[in-house]
Amino acid sequence: MRTTEQTIRNPSGLHARPAAMFVRTAAGFRSKLTLENLERATPPVDAKSIIAIMSSGVATGHRIRITAEGEDEDAAIEALDAFVASGLGETIPD
């Protein structure tokens, strides 16, 4: 199992397009992926489900934890870590 923690920098948090892009990235891996909103002390949600991500209420400035478990967990964590660090596509308009 691999984990990473990041702070969401996107102005809209994980809503609409940023959430869709995050889920699309996560869907490409054969690991079980979860995302936990550490600011709201909510249980981890399925990182491959846009409904779960949106309902977790991750906003800008929130600290999140991403966990990967499976055959490509290293690649999954590296890709999602880099994606969040990039600002979740904040330069791409909705």
OpenMM code with the backbone's topology and positions (N, CA, C; nanometers):
from openmm import Vec3, app, unit

residues = "MET ARG THR THR GLU GLN THR ILE ARG ASN PRO SER GLY LEU HIS ALA ARG PRO ALA ALA MET PHE VAL ARG THR ALA ALA GLY PHE ARG SER LYS LEU THR LEU GLU ASN LEU GLU ARG ALA THR PRO PRO VAL ASP ALA LYS SER ILE ILE ALA ILE MET SER SER GLY VAL ALA THR GLY HIS ARG ILE ARG ILE THR ALA GLU GLY GLU ASP GLU ASP ALA ALA ILE GLU ALA LEU ASP ALA PHE VAL ALA SER GLY LEU GLY GLU THR ILE PRO ASP".split()
positions = [
    Vec3(0.0844, -0.1176, 0.0000),
    Vec3(0.0000, 0.0000, 0.0000),
    Vec3(0.0889, 0.1238, 0.0000),
    Vec3(0.0532, 0.2202, -0.0841),
    Vec3(0.1266, 0.3471, -0.0924),
    Vec3(0.0306, 0.4613, -0.0638),
    Vec3(0.0799, 0.5657, 0.0017),
    Vec3(-0.0024, 0.6846, 0.0267),
    Vec3(0.0765, 0.8097, -0.0063),
    Vec3(0.0035, 0.9164, -0.0312),
    Vec3(0.0631, 1.0480, -0.0483),
    Vec3(-0.0340, 1.1503, 0.0074),
    Vec3(0.0189, 1.2622, 0.0526),
    Vec3(-0.0668, 1.3714, 0.0998),
    Vec3(-0.0319, 1.4973, 0.0226),
    Vec3(-0.1362, 1.5721, -0.0137),
    Vec3(-0.1187, 1.6959, -0.0891),
    Vec3(-0.2225, 1.7982, -0.0429),
    Vec3(-0.1947, 1.9238, -0.0702),
    Vec3(-0.2922, 2.0302, -0.0460),
    Vec3(-0.3493, 2.0743, -0.1798),
    Vec3(-0.4818, 2.0801, -0.1884),
    Vec3(-0.5486, 2.1188, -0.3123),
    Vec3(-0.5278, 2.2683, -0.3377),
    Vec3(-0.4702, 2.3006, -0.4522),
    Vec3(-0.4425, 2.4400, -0.4863),
    Vec3(-0.5411, 2.4955, -0.5879),
    Vec3(-0.6176, 2.4077, -0.6525),
    Vec3(-0.7108, 2.4560, -0.7532),
    Vec3(-0.8172, 2.5446, -0.6895),
    Vec3(-0.8458, 2.6627, -0.7467),
    Vec3(-0.9437, 2.7545, -0.6880),
    Vec3(-1.0817, 2.6931, -0.6677),
    Vec3(-1.1183, 2.5967, -0.7509),
    Vec3(-1.2508, 2.5359, -0.7363),
    Vec3(-1.2463, 2.4054, -0.6572),
    Vec3(-1.1304, 2.3723, -0.6014),
    Vec3(-1.1198, 2.2484, -0.5258),
    Vec3(-1.1331, 2.1278, -0.6176),
    Vec3(-1.2009, 2.0236, -0.5704),
    Vec3(-1.2238, 1.9048, -0.6527),
    Vec3(-1.3700, 1.9012, -0.6948),
    Vec3(-1.4062, 1.9959, -0.7781),
    Vec3(-1.5426, 2.0063, -0.8266),
    Vec3(-1.5388, 2.0160, -0.9779),
    Vec3(-1.6464, 1.9722, -1.0417),
    Vec3(-1.6634, 1.9833, -1.1869),
    Vec3(-1.5430, 1.9274, -1.2616),
    Vec3(-1.4813, 2.0114, -1.3444),
    Vec3(-1.3741, 1.9629, -1.4315),
    Vec3(-1.2542, 1.9051, -1.3554),
    Vec3(-1.2048, 1.9703, -1.2471),
    Vec3(-1.0922, 1.9098, -1.1758),
    Vec3(-1.1230, 1.7688, -1.1247),
    Vec3(-1.2444, 1.7482, -1.0725),
    Vec3(-1.2803, 1.6153, -1.0227),
    Vec3(-1.2856, 1.5148, -1.1367),
    Vec3(-1.3428, 1.5558, -1.2499),
    Vec3(-1.3519, 1.4660, -1.3651),
    Vec3(-1.2136, 1.4279, -1.4147),
    Vec3(-1.1211, 1.5234, -1.4178),
    Vec3(-0.9851, 1.4954, -1.4628),
    Vec3(-0.9129, 1.4036, -1.3643),
    Vec3(-0.9356, 1.4247, -1.2355),
    Vec3(-0.8747, 1.3396, -1.1336),
    Vec3(-0.9238, 1.1959, -1.1493),
    Vec3(-1.0556, 1.1788, -1.1635),
    Vec3(-1.1143, 1.0457, -1.1767),
    Vec3(-1.0664, 0.9778, -1.3048),
    Vec3(-1.0585, 1.0534, -1.4131),
    Vec3(-1.0115, 0.9967, -1.5400),
    Vec3(-0.8669, 0.9472, -1.5261),
    Vec3(-0.7834, 1.0216, -1.4548),
    Vec3(-0.6456, 0.9780, -1.4312),
    Vec3(-0.6432, 0.8516, -1.3458),
    Vec3(-0.7225, 0.8502, -1.2394),
    Vec3(-0.7258, 0.7353, -1.1483),
    Vec3(-0.7776, 0.6096, -1.2164),
    Vec3(-0.8692, 0.6266, -1.3104),
    Vec3(-0.9327, 0.5111, -1.3750),
    Vec3(-0.8349, 0.4282, -1.4583),
    Vec3(-0.7212, 0.4846, -1.4914),
    Vec3(-0.6255, 0.4135, -1.5758),
    Vec3(-0.5379, 0.3134, -1.5019),
    Vec3(-0.5604, 0.2970, -1.3713),
    Vec3(-0.4734, 0.2092, -1.2929),
    Vec3(-0.5480, 0.0892, -1.2380),
    Vec3(-0.4736, -0.0202, -1.2196),
    Vec3(-0.5313, -0.1444, -1.1698),
    Vec3(-0.5151, -0.1579, -1.0181),
    Vec3(-0.5059, -0.0460, -0.9517),
    Vec3(-0.4981, -0.0454, -0.8061),
    Vec3(-0.6301, 0.0053, -0.7490),
    Vec3(-0.6596, -0.0377, -0.6270),
    Vec3(-0.7707, 0.0231, -0.5539),
    Vec3(-0.7199, 0.1591, -0.5066),
    Vec3(-0.7906, 0.2648, -0.5435),
    Vec3(-0.7480, 0.4009, -0.5101),
    Vec3(-0.8540, 0.4696, -0.4273),
    Vec3(-0.8113, 0.5285, -0.3167),
    Vec3(-0.9048, 0.6048, -0.2341),
    Vec3(-0.8503, 0.7446, -0.2097),
    Vec3(-0.9410, 0.8354, -0.1845),
    Vec3(-0.9064, 0.9735, -0.1525),
    Vec3(-0.9754, 1.0098, -0.0218),
    Vec3(-0.9009, 1.0717, 0.0684),
    Vec3(-0.9545, 1.1097, 0.1987),
    Vec3(-0.9358, 1.2593, 0.2185),
    Vec3(-1.0432, 1.3269, 0.2550),
    Vec3(-1.0383, 1.4698, 0.2851),
    Vec3(-1.0002, 1.4853, 0.4324),
    Vec3(-0.8746, 1.5207, 0.4586),
    Vec3(-0.8252, 1.5287, 0.5957),
    Vec3(-0.8789, 1.6497, 0.6708),
    Vec3(-0.9300, 1.7479, 0.5987),
    Vec3(-0.9823, 1.8682, 0.6637),
    Vec3(-1.1197, 1.8448, 0.7249),
    Vec3(-1.1934, 1.7499, 0.6719),
    Vec3(-1.3299, 1.7262, 0.7188),
    Vec3(-1.3441, 1.5949, 0.7937),
    Vec3(-1.2341, 1.5251, 0.8126),
    Vec3(-1.2339, 1.3983, 0.8860),
    Vec3(-1.3413, 1.3034, 0.8347),
    Vec3(-1.3513, 1.2948, 0.7013),
    Vec3(-1.4473, 1.2041, 0.6400),
    Vec3(-1.3784, 1.0737, 0.6024),
    Vec3(-1.4539, 0.9646, 0.5911),
    Vec3(-1.3909, 0.8381, 0.5510),
    Vec3(-1.3393, 0.8450, 0.4082),
    Vec3(-1.2418, 0.7621, 0.3735),
    Vec3(-1.1904, 0.7606, 0.2363),
    Vec3(-1.3011, 0.7256, 0.1369),
    Vec3(-1.2918, 0.7845, 0.0167),
    Vec3(-1.3889, 0.7577, -0.0892),
    Vec3(-1.3167, 0.6983, -0.2103),
    Vec3(-1.3938, 0.6370, -0.2976),
    Vec3(-1.3430, 0.5757, -0.4193),
    Vec3(-1.2892, 0.6835, -0.5132),
    Vec3(-1.1595, 0.6800, -0.5409),
    Vec3(-1.0974, 0.7826, -0.6255),
    Vec3(-1.1332, 0.7670, -0.7721),
    Vec3(-1.2029, 0.6580, -0.8069),
    Vec3(-1.2424, 0.6360, -0.9455),
    Vec3(-1.3896, 0.6715, -0.9684),
    Vec3(-1.4542, 0.7314, -0.8684),
    Vec3(-1.5956, 0.7681, -0.8791),
    Vec3(-1.6123, 0.9187, -0.8644),
    Vec3(-1.6612, 0.9836, -0.9685),
    Vec3(-1.6775, 1.1283, -0.9609),
    Vec3(-1.7826, 1.1664, -0.8576),
    Vec3(-1.8857, 1.0826, -0.8403),
    Vec3(-1.9888, 1.1120, -0.7401),
    Vec3(-1.9289, 1.1096, -0.6001),
    Vec3(-1.8438, 1.0097, -0.5724),
    Vec3(-1.7794, 1.0007, -0.4413),
    Vec3(-1.6874, 1.1195, -0.4170),
    Vec3(-1.6102, 1.1570, -0.5186),
    Vec3(-1.5174, 1.2702, -0.5048),
    Vec3(-1.5944, 1.3990, -0.4781),
    Vec3(-1.6988, 1.4237, -0.5572),
    Vec3(-1.7757, 1.5475, -0.5422),
    Vec3(-1.8423, 1.5535, -0.4045),
    Vec3(-1.8932, 1.4407, -0.3571),
    Vec3(-1.9627, 1.4412, -0.2277),
    Vec3(-1.8671, 1.4524, -0.1097),
    Vec3(-1.7379, 1.4299, -0.1334),
    Vec3(-1.6409, 1.4440, -0.0245),
    Vec3(-1.6132, 1.5897, 0.0089),
    Vec3(-1.6530, 1.6796, -0.0806),
    Vec3(-1.6447, 1.8229, -0.0526),
    Vec3(-1.5039, 1.8779, -0.0421),
    Vec3(-1.4106, 1.8254, -0.1206),
    Vec3(-1.2731, 1.8743, -0.1156),
    Vec3(-1.2654, 2.0123, -0.1806),
    Vec3(-1.2236, 2.1100, -0.1031),
    Vec3(-1.2152, 2.2478, -0.1500),
    Vec3(-1.0702, 2.2935, -0.1543),
    Vec3(-1.0476, 2.4100, -0.2140),
    Vec3(-0.9126, 2.4635, -0.2206),
    Vec3(-0.8554, 2.4794, -0.0797),
    Vec3(-0.7298, 2.4440, -0.0635),
    Vec3(-0.6646, 2.4525, 0.0666),
    Vec3(-0.6832, 2.3310, 0.1539),
    Vec3(-0.7708, 2.2393, 0.1151),
    Vec3(-0.7903, 2.1176, 0.1933),
    Vec3(-0.6743, 2.0212, 0.1703),
    Vec3(-0.6376, 1.9538, 0.2767),
    Vec3(-0.5337, 1.8513, 0.2704),
    Vec3(-0.6020, 1.7194, 0.2398),
    Vec3(-0.5479, 1.6465, 0.1430),
    Vec3(-0.6045, 1.5170, 0.1069),
    Vec3(-0.4990, 1.4082, 0.1198),
    Vec3(-0.5464, 1.2857, 0.1391),
    Vec3(-0.4577, 1.1697, 0.1375),
    Vec3(-0.5071, 1.0755, 0.0290),
    Vec3(-0.4174, 1.0350, -0.0598),
    Vec3(-0.4493, 0.9392, -0.1648),
    Vec3(-0.3797, 0.8080, -0.1289),
    Vec3(-0.4543, 0.6991, -0.1344),
    Vec3(-0.3997, 0.5669, -0.1041),
    Vec3(-0.4189, 0.4757, -0.2241),
    Vec3(-0.3140, 0.4016, -0.2579),
    Vec3(-0.3207, 0.3056, -0.3683),
    Vec3(-0.2792, 0.1686, -0.3179),
    Vec3(-0.3552, 0.0677, -0.3588),
    Vec3(-0.3222, -0.0694, -0.3212),
    Vec3(-0.3523, -0.1593, -0.4400),
    Vec3(-0.2489, -0.2253, -0.4913),
    Vec3(-0.2679, -0.3121, -0.6065),
    Vec3(-0.1399, -0.3275, -0.6851),
    Vec3(-0.1523, -0.3887, -0.8017),
    Vec3(-0.0325, -0.4250, -0.8761),
    Vec3(0.0434, -0.3069, -0.9340),
    Vec3(-0.0218, -0.1928, -0.9554),
    Vec3(0.0509, -0.0770, -1.0088),
    Vec3(0.0396, 0.0438, -0.9152),
    Vec3(0.0419, 0.0159, -0.7847),
    Vec3(0.0227, 0.1224, -0.6865),
    Vec3(0.1313, 0.2303, -0.6933),
    Vec3(0.2545, 0.1919, -0.7228),
    Vec3(0.3611, 0.2916, -0.7309),
    Vec3(0.3346, 0.3915, -0.8432),
    Vec3(0.3001, 0.3393, -0.9605),
    Vec3(0.2717, 0.4266, -1.0744),
    Vec3(0.1484, 0.5112, -1.0493),
    Vec3(0.0474, 0.4525, -0.9848),
    Vec3(-0.0759, 0.5258, -0.9568),
    Vec3(-0.0497, 0.6432, -0.8630),
    Vec3(0.0243, 0.6186, -0.7569),
    Vec3(0.0547, 0.7259, -0.6610),
    Vec3(0.1372, 0.8350, -0.7276),
    Vec3(0.2365, 0.7961, -0.8054),
    Vec3(0.3204, 0.8966, -0.8718),
    Vec3(0.2389, 0.9826, -0.9676),
    Vec3(0.1489, 0.9200, -1.0442),
    Vec3(0.0684, 0.9956, -1.1402),
    Vec3(-0.0297, 1.0891, -1.0715),
    Vec3(-0.1000, 1.0398, -0.9686),
    Vec3(-0.1985, 1.1240, -0.9002),
    Vec3(-0.1306, 1.2323, -0.8175),
    Vec3(-0.0169, 1.1995, -0.7578),
    Vec3(0.0594, 1.2983, -0.6815),
    Vec3(0.1017, 1.4135, -0.7729),
    Vec3(0.1531, 1.3800, -0.8905),
    Vec3(0.1958, 1.4827, -0.9865),
    Vec3(0.0766, 1.5632, -1.0367),
    Vec3(-0.0363, 1.4950, -1.0561),
    Vec3(-0.1559, 1.5634, -1.1060),
    Vec3(-0.2057, 1.6665, -1.0051),
    Vec3(-0.2134, 1.6279, -0.8778),
    Vec3(-0.2572, 1.7222, -0.7743),
    Vec3(-0.1559, 1.8352, -0.7590),
    Vec3(-0.0268, 1.8018, -0.7630),
    Vec3(0.0780, 1.9040, -0.7497),
    Vec3(0.0738, 2.0059, -0.8629),
    Vec3(0.0222, 1.9639, -0.9783),
    Vec3(0.0155, 2.0552, -1.0932),
    Vec3(-0.0955, 2.1583, -1.0797),
    Vec3(-0.1820, 2.1436, -0.9801),
    Vec3(-0.2923, 2.2363, -0.9620),
    Vec3(-0.4223, 2.1838, -1.0220),
    Vec3(-0.4260, 2.0545, -1.0556),
    Vec3(-0.5480, 1.9905, -1.1063),
    Vec3(-0.6024, 2.0581, -1.2304),
    Vec3(-0.5148, 2.0954, -1.3211),
    Vec3(-0.5608, 2.1550, -1.4454),
    Vec3(-0.6200, 2.2936, -1.4293),
    Vec3(-0.5687, 2.3696, -1.3305),
    Vec3(-0.6306, 2.4994, -1.3013),
    Vec3(-0.6189, 2.5995, -1.4154),
    Vec3(-0.5318, 2.5732, -1.5121),
    Vec3(-0.5198, 2.6664, -1.6238),
    Vec3(-0.6137, 2.6285, -1.7380),
    Vec3(-0.6851, 2.5177, -1.7240),
    Vec3(-0.7783, 2.4743, -1.8274),
    Vec3(-0.9183, 2.5213, -1.7920),
    Vec3(-0.9812, 2.6041, -1.8736),
    Vec3(-1.1152, 2.6540, -1.8369),
    Vec3(-1.2199, 2.5447, -1.8428),
    Vec3(-1.3242, 2.5570, -1.7609),
    Vec3(-1.4359, 2.4609, -1.7610),
    Vec3(-1.5156, 2.4779, -1.8900),
] * unit.nanometer
topology = app.Topology()
chain = topology.addChain("A")
for resn in residues:
    res = topology.addResidue(resn, chain)
    for name in ("N", "CA", "C"):
        topology.addAtom(name, app.Element.getBySymbol(name[0]), res)
